[in-house]
Amino acid sequence: DARTKLELDGPAGLGGDVFIQPHDGMSESIISNILLPLGSDMGAMIEERMLEGAVGTVKKDGNYYGVPLATESIALFYNKTLLDEYGFEVATSFETIKEQAAVYNDNAANKFLIRWEPGNSYTNQFFLTAAGFQLYGENHDDASQVNLNTQEVIDGLTFFQSMKEYLPVPYADLNWDTIHGEFIKGNVPYMISGPWSLAEAKTGAEDNGFEFGVTTIPTINGVQGETFSGNIIACVSAYTQHPTEAKQVVDFLASEEGLQIMYDVQGKIPALKDASVIEGVVEDPYIAGILAQAEYSQPMPILPEMSKYWGAAETMYRSVWEGLATPEEAAAKALDDYNTALQMT
């Protein structure tokens, strides 16, 4: 929520000189004039060093409004030690996930094979894309094609709904502690998460004596679902009283030293064309798993309308998970919610 806070607080001289945001907020930030253009020198650095797909998320009309620091996608984390105990291979399909869960699960003991956030519209995107959903069209840049109330969405939600049998937990109870926290304790065979979980997962594996890995999201009906890929952007507030110093901070964050710290502390994947300059990245098998899923990822659209998608989709997933609506009802309401939100802009 850094962007929305700055829109309110910036004119009063409050808020950070430098702030971080995911790239899907960049379009609205540029439109609302809260970003300070970084200039041609930093623009040249961005073009030279950063991933081509990331550059497009910070550049508009020849100006550069931020520096991509990290690129990310969710993937499947697995506890190899637990899987071996049950004689399970790492699942490559959700059909296998269901078969293994039928053996592993013990509902009374709160013991479940896989955990993820069923109420999170970012995380659940792969259920829809595996059914053919194309948010904002084939190139994800056509605001007239949100495609929410379509058969592809209904089919994706139907499979999503079927997973409740294997994770019969209210979405509100599937949070950071009960997903990530239980995985790092060695209590969960599978978790769907992203590179933000890597550092603590490594520590948890060492402390609790288990081996883990990261791989692609399992297929659904033989189709590899595509996840959202995103970039984390460092921006300078247009309201800063110290533009030179603020740009120096951003320049440091994007330097090899700054990105090395980011990787070492948070396990985030630098948004560099040549990630080999960051010690440990190329050799990291966990990063390799994230990057394997990144090959089956779609960049989050940077259309201003995207900000209205999250809430409508979140309500859609949550209502289906809790049995408050059928997939057909939830998809129809999601489109209505989305259009209503657009009209209120």
Secondary structure, DSSP 8 states (H G I E B T S, - for coil): -HHHHHHHHGGGT-S-SEEEEEGGGHHHHHHTT-B----HHHHHHHHHHB-HHHHTTTEETTEE--EEEEEEE-EEEEEHHHHHHTT----SBHHHHHHHHHHH-BGGGTB-SEE--TT-TTTTHHHHHTTT--TTTTTT--TT----SSHHHHHHHHHHHHGGGTS-S-GGG-SHIIIIIHHHTT--SEEEE-GGGHHHHHHHHHHHT--EEEE---BBTTB---EEEEEEEEEEBTT-S-HHHHHHHHHHHTSHHHHHHHHHHH--EE-BS-GGGSTTTTT-HHHHHHHHHHTTEEE----TTHHHHHHHHHHHHHHHHTTSS-HHHHHHHHHHHHHHHHHT-
